[in-house]
């Protein structure tokens, strides 16, 4: 009788079906498969690894319970629902990761660009400058490259609109200046401009994670704008304050699970593809909308600005974002100097965590990380206060209150990455040198030359003894 029961148990098709689904889940729930699906950088974090192990053991216990059962039990139906849900999630994540082999590789028809749409050209004109923002087939503001198997030292540079080179030609950016200085020194180097207007550390780590396998850089440089990257981290932390943790978690989980599907239909960009006339019209409308929402205090502050500035702004001859700069920059750049402020503290923790993530990504790919603290005018020179006539920065005490540099250095130390500061160097420069556009506020070609030269002087003795190849460097010019 016992032998008959054992044979029936072994041939039980219902039980075999449950075991089959549990077996599939166990295949997908082991740490190696989870690592491939989630693609974590470096070793899997202990909390994630612990959760994966507990999840795996739970399904193993269920498998034993089903195997020992003599027949179907009510609780077993829950196994089918749970297994079906888990396997469906794995299936869609797997399809998403396979899609990543097309949407993340330049040259494929589905590639949406690392940062911008590939092969686009837009002309911008303001009262201070005109320039062409042209992207290559990678979707970055640079010339086209064929990487091949060259031995040139590769430098990938991340940053915001100053790194992108807003207001100047691509050949004048500090990345191009750096590349020229290195090649003039007989060093074969390629410097890639991954600047993104409006970006901050959150964008930098996403852009790097997407591009690093393709570019394979030897060095990653991050151009952090003094106080501004931290300010944006503070604002992002404040926006999250009103959102439930569950919603934030689900949003993050959905992004990491299906990020490549998202890239199939959406390409985030801050490049306006319209002609200059249309862009001016758009800026005019933005200014009108902002003015219509003025409070009494904001209107009073706006009317104190230079009349010539207001005329250019309302005519669409300069970027509409300057209205917000006039209204908010003083307060925002003032408060980031106070880490005891709860909002600043939360933003600073996010800021330094982003830098540590950047370090993890570079280290896992055998690259070094270098951080730059690019000076912002209110912190180093009264003569360089680009908005001094506009009454935007009403706190000259920022010149002496600079705590941002020490906060940036603390974040760099936390991430384990070196940081180069330029504040003191900019302070001793001839005040007659025009380092910032008067109204727009971005770095001029002169400032980009200064940065490129300084970065080259920092890098050459530290990195390039083994990379000096005069013949190849000249050929690349």
URRA-V892670 format. One record per residue. N is the residue number from 1. NEAR is the number of other C-alpha atoms within 8 Angstrom. Layout:
n	near
N	NEAR
N	NEAR
This chain:
n	near
1	4
2	5
3	6
4	7
5	8
6	8
7	8
8	8
9	9
10	6
11	7
12	9
13	6
14	8
15	11
16	9
17	8
18	12
19	11
20	8
21	11
22	13
23	9
24	9
25	12
26	11
27	8
28	10
29	11
30	11
31	9
32	6
33	10
34	12
35	10
36	8
37	10
38	8
39	7
40	8
41	8
42	8
43	5
44	9
45	6
46	6
47	6
48	8
49	10
50	8
51	8
52	12
53	10
54	8
55	9
56	11
57	8
58	8
59	11
60	9
61	8
62	9
63	11
64	8
65	8
66	11
67	8
68	6
69	7
70	5
71	8
72	8
73	6
74	6
75	6
76	10
77	8
78	8
79	10
80	10
81	8
82	8
83	11
84	9
85	8
86	9
87	11
88	8
89	8
90	10
91	8
92	10
93	11
94	9
95	8
96	13
97	10
98	8
99	10
100	10
101	8
102	11
103	14
104	12
105	10
106	9
107	6
108	8
109	5
110	7
111	12
112	14
113	14
114	12
115	12
116	14
117	12
118	12
119	10
120	10
121	9
122	12
123	10
124	11
125	10
126	10
127	7
128	9
129	8
130	10
131	10
132	9
133	13
134	10
135	16
136	13
137	11
138	11
139	14
140	15
141	13
142	10
143	6
144	7
145	4
146	4
147	6
148	4
149	4
150	5
151	5
152	8
153	10
154	12
155	13
156	13
157	15
158	15
159	16
160	15
161	13
162	12
163	17
164	14
165	13
166	10
167	9
168	12
169	10
170	10
171	6
172	12
173	15
174	12
175	12
176	12
177	14
178	13
179	11
180	9
181	11
182	13
183	14
184	7
185	8
186	12
187	13
188	17
189	12
190	9
191	12
192	10
193	13
194	14
195	16
196	13
197	10
198	7
199	12
200	12
201	11
202	8
203	8
204	13
205	11
206	8
207	11
208	11
209	9
210	9
211	10
212	10
213	8
214	6
215	8
216	8
217	11
218	10
219	11
220	14
221	12
222	12
223	13
224	13
225	12
226	12
227	10
228	9
229	12
230	12
231	12
232	9
233	14
234	14
235	9
236	9
237	12
238	10
239	8
240	8
241	7
242	6
243	8
244	7
245	6
246	6
247	8
248	10
249	8
250	8
251	8
252	8
253	8
254	9
255	8
256	8
257	10
258	11
259	10
260	11
261	9
262	8
263	10
264	11
265	6
266	7
267	11
268	6
269	8
270	8
271	7
272	7
273	7
274	8
275	9
276	9
277	7
278	8
279	11
280	11
281	9
282	9
283	12
284	13
285	8
286	9
287	12
288	9
289	8
290	9
291	8
292	6
293	6
294	9
295	6
296	6
297	7
298	9
299	10
300	8
301	9
302	10
303	7
304	8
305	12
306	9
307	7
308	6
309	10
310	9
311	8
312	11
313	13
314	10
315	9
316	14
317	11
318	14
319	10
320	12
321	6
322	9
323	10
324	9
325	9
326	13
327	11
328	8
329	11
330	12
331	7
332	9
333	11
334	10
335	9
336	12
337	10
338	9
339	9
340	6
341	8
342	7
343	9
344	13
345	11
346	10
347	16
348	13
349	8
350	10
351	13
352	12
353	9
354	11
355	12
356	11
357	10
358	12
359	13
360	10
361	12
362	12
363	10
364	9
365	9
366	7
367	11
368	10
369	13
370	12
371	13
372	11
373	15
374	11
375	11
376	9
377	9
378	12
379	12
380	13
381	11
382	8
383	5
384	12
385	10
386	11
387	11
388	9
389	8
390	10
391	11
392	13
393	12
394	7
395	7
396	8
397	6
398	10
399	11
400	6
401	8
402	9
403	8
404	10
405	10
406	7
407	8
408	9
409	9
410	8
411	12
412	14
413	9
414	9
415	12
416	8
417	11
418	9
419	10
420	8
421	9
422	9
423	11
424	8
425	7
426	9
427	8
428	6
429	7
430	5
431	8
432	4
433	7
434	10
435	10
436	12
437	12
438	7
439	9
440	10
441	9
442	10
443	13
444	12
445	10
446	10
447	11
448	13
449	12
450	9
451	9
452	14
453	11
454	8
455	9
456	11
457	8
458	8
459	9
460	10
461	8
462	7
463	8
464	10
465	8
466	5
467	10
468	10
469	9
470	11
471	7
472	8
473	13
474	10
475	6
476	6
477	6
